[in-house]
Amino acid sequence: MLAVIAALKSVLRTQGTTWSIPLLQPVAVGVLVAAGYVFQPPDPSGSRPACNCSLSWVWRLAKAQGWRFKKPYGDARKAPANADQLGRDIMLRLCYLRFVYKIPPALVVNADQTGIHYVQMKGKGLTDGGHTHSVQGGGDKRQCTGMIATAADGTVLAGQMVRTCISGCASCVGV
């Protein structure tokens, strides 16, 4: 039980997403399986299996720890204190490399991508109470990725849209 609590607490502190009970259940199952517990379906007589890691069990465990649902706010990504100096350094480094290797401006490309979520992010996620609940992205992770780029000579390159899915759902398999 202590190993499950420690694993769930460390996952909640990652602040990588808005954690819900269905997302935490596989973590608890993984810890229990690693500890040697066997999960068996209930027999026809209706008796319960030896080890049951249901959603309600994970919920009761989280509630017993004092964890509560909280709406995410802010963004977990922070710029370094010397971000302006780092920006100048990379610009000078790029200018130097372009000059030394005689790279034409049309081949110096600045590209960026952004995720466009299919489902609006909203709602609450589980937190251990003692920490801020800022997240990089919350809720449903299905999205497409938009990529835009420009060259140093002023050319705007054609944009790209890439369909991505991290869940491996049936609608995305083979796409």
Buried (B, 14 or more C-beta within 10 A) or exposed (E): EEEBBEBBBEBBEEBEBBBBBEBBBEBBBEBBEEEEBEEEEEEEEEEEEEBEBEEEBBBEBBEEBEBEBBEBEEEBEEEEEEEEEEEEEEEEEBEEEBEEEEEEEEEBEEEEEEEEBEEEBEEBBBBBEEEEBBBEBBBBBBBBEBBBBBBBEEEEEEEEEEEEBEEEEEEEEEE
